Amino acid sequence: MTTLQLRFLSDPASADWHLPLEAQLSALTQAAGLDEMAAISLQFAAVEAINNVLEHAYGGEVGRPIELLGDADPTRVCLTLRDQGGPMPLPLPDGRPAPAGAESGRGWQIIRAAFPDVRYERVDGTNELTLIRPLAERGAD
Protein backbone atom coordinates (compact mmCIF):
# COMPACT_ATOMS: atom_id res chain seq x y z
CA MET A 1 0.00 0.00 0.00
CA THR A 2 1.31 3.45 -0.94
CA THR A 3 0.95 6.16 1.70
CA LEU A 4 1.15 9.91 2.02
CA GLN A 5 2.39 11.69 5.13
CA LEU A 6 2.75 15.46 5.26
CA ARG A 7 3.15 17.56 8.39
CA PHE A 8 3.75 21.29 8.47
CA LEU A 9 2.90 24.44 10.40
CA SER A 10 0.28 26.88 9.22
CA ASP A 11 1.47 29.98 7.41
CA PRO A 12 -0.99 31.58 5.00
CA ALA A 13 1.87 33.50 3.37
CA SER A 14 3.83 30.34 2.54
CA ALA A 15 3.22 27.68 -0.08
CA ASP A 16 6.16 25.51 1.00
CA TRP A 17 3.81 22.57 1.50
CA HIS A 18 2.60 22.57 -2.14
CA LEU A 19 5.55 20.75 -3.72
CA PRO A 20 5.76 17.96 -1.11
CA LEU A 21 1.98 17.52 -1.39
CA GLU A 22 2.15 17.34 -5.18
CA ALA A 23 4.99 14.79 -5.12
CA GLN A 24 3.44 12.53 -2.51
CA LEU A 25 -0.07 12.73 -3.92
CA SER A 26 1.25 12.01 -7.41
CA ALA A 27 2.89 8.82 -6.13
CA LEU A 28 -0.31 7.87 -4.33
CA THR A 29 -2.57 8.42 -7.33
CA GLN A 30 -0.17 6.60 -9.67
CA ALA A 31 -0.14 3.62 -7.32
CA ALA A 32 -3.95 3.70 -7.36
CA GLY A 33 -3.95 3.68 -11.17
CA LEU A 34 -5.70 7.03 -11.57
CA ASP A 35 -5.31 8.97 -14.79
CA GLU A 36 -3.75 12.44 -14.84
CA MET A 37 -7.06 14.33 -14.77
CA ALA A 38 -8.32 12.38 -11.75
CA ALA A 39 -4.98 12.94 -10.00
CA ILE A 40 -5.19 16.68 -10.63
CA SER A 41 -8.76 16.73 -9.30
CA LEU A 42 -7.61 15.08 -6.06
CA GLN A 43 -4.73 17.53 -5.75
CA PHE A 44 -7.02 20.54 -6.20
CA ALA A 45 -9.37 19.15 -3.57
CA ALA A 46 -6.52 18.54 -1.09
CA VAL A 47 -5.20 22.06 -1.62
CA GLU A 48 -8.69 23.49 -1.12
CA ALA A 49 -9.16 21.52 2.11
CA ILE A 50 -5.78 22.74 3.44
CA ASN A 51 -6.60 26.31 2.46
CA ASN A 52 -9.87 25.97 4.40
CA VAL A 53 -7.87 24.98 7.48
CA LEU A 54 -5.54 27.95 7.04
CA GLU A 55 -8.35 30.45 6.51
CA HIS A 56 -11.22 29.14 8.61
CA ALA A 57 -9.96 26.72 11.26
CA TYR A 58 -6.87 28.76 12.11
CA GLY A 59 -8.10 32.17 10.97
CA GLY A 60 -4.74 33.00 9.43
CA GLU A 61 -2.68 32.13 12.52
CA VAL A 62 0.93 31.13 11.90
CA GLY A 63 2.66 28.14 13.49
CA ARG A 64 -0.32 25.81 14.06
CA PRO A 65 0.02 22.11 13.14
CA ILE A 66 -1.52 20.61 10.02
CA GLU A 67 -1.25 16.94 9.14
CA LEU A 68 -2.32 15.22 5.94
CA LEU A 69 -2.23 11.45 5.80
CA GLY A 70 -3.27 9.33 2.88
CA ASP A 71 -3.32 5.85 1.50
CA ALA A 72 -4.58 4.03 -1.55
CA ASP A 73 -5.56 0.48 -2.27
CA PRO A 74 -7.37 -1.11 -5.20
CA THR A 75 -10.77 0.03 -3.87
CA ARG A 76 -10.20 3.65 -2.86
CA VAL A 77 -7.95 6.66 -2.23
CA CYS A 78 -8.29 8.13 1.26
CA LEU A 79 -6.90 11.41 2.63
CA THR A 80 -7.23 12.47 6.25
CA LEU A 81 -6.60 16.09 7.20
CA ARG A 82 -6.07 16.96 10.87
CA ASP A 83 -5.81 20.33 12.58
CA GLN A 84 -6.37 21.82 16.00
CA GLY A 85 -8.33 24.87 14.91
CA GLY A 86 -11.92 25.81 15.49
CA PRO A 87 -14.59 23.22 14.73
CA MET A 88 -16.22 23.02 11.32
CA PRO A 89 -19.82 24.20 11.15
CA LEU A 90 -22.23 21.34 10.61
CA PRO A 91 -23.73 20.06 8.46
CA LEU A 92 -20.81 20.05 6.02
CA PRO A 93 -21.53 21.75 2.70
CA ASP A 94 -22.91 19.28 0.18
CA GLY A 95 -20.98 20.62 -2.81
CA ARG A 96 -23.90 22.29 -4.56
CA PRO A 97 -22.91 25.38 -6.52
CA ALA A 98 -22.58 28.52 -4.42
CA PRO A 99 -25.17 31.21 -5.08
CA ALA A 100 -24.21 33.84 -7.65
CA GLY A 101 -22.22 36.58 -5.95
CA ALA A 102 -21.29 34.46 -2.93
CA GLU A 103 -17.84 35.20 -1.56
CA SER A 104 -17.18 31.59 -0.54
CA GLY A 105 -18.50 28.07 -0.91
CA ARG A 106 -16.97 27.08 -4.21
CA GLY A 107 -14.21 25.06 -2.57
CA TRP A 108 -16.65 22.44 -1.39
CA GLN A 109 -17.69 21.85 -5.00
CA ILE A 110 -14.07 20.98 -5.77
CA ILE A 111 -13.72 18.77 -2.69
CA ARG A 112 -16.98 16.88 -3.20
CA ALA A 113 -16.37 16.39 -6.95
CA ALA A 114 -13.04 14.68 -6.22
CA PHE A 115 -14.08 12.87 -3.04
CA PRO A 116 -17.73 11.79 -2.98
CA ASP A 117 -17.38 10.36 0.54
CA VAL A 118 -16.54 13.13 3.07
CA ARG A 119 -16.52 12.54 6.81
CA TYR A 120 -15.81 14.91 9.67
CA GLU A 121 -15.13 14.25 13.32
CA ARG A 122 -13.86 16.41 16.16
CA VAL A 123 -12.15 14.55 18.99
CA ASP A 124 -10.35 16.14 21.93
CA GLY A 125 -9.92 19.49 20.14
CA THR A 126 -8.70 17.97 16.87
CA ASN A 127 -10.59 18.27 13.60
CA GLU A 128 -10.35 15.23 11.35
CA LEU A 129 -11.66 15.54 7.81
CA THR A 130 -11.56 12.27 5.88
CA LEU A 131 -11.89 12.37 2.10
CA ILE A 132 -12.54 9.10 0.27
CA ARG A 133 -12.63 8.47 -3.47
CA PRO A 134 -13.92 5.01 -4.32
CA LEU A 135 -12.18 3.39 -7.28
CA ALA A 136 -13.79 1.20 -9.92
CA GLU A 137 -12.90 -2.43 -9.48
CA ARG A 138 -10.24 -3.56 -11.92
CA GLY A 139 -11.57 -5.93 -14.53
CA ALA A 140 -15.22 -5.34 -13.65
CA ASP A 141 -17.68 -4.94 -16.50
Secondary structure, 3 states (H helix, E strand, C coil): CEEEEEEEECCCCCCCCHHHHHHHHHHHHHHHCCCHHHHHHHHHHHHHHHHHHHHHHCCCCCCCEEEEEEEEECCEEEEEEEECCCCCCCCCCCCCCCCCCCCCCCHHHHHHHHCCEEEEEEECCEEEEEEEEECCCCCCC
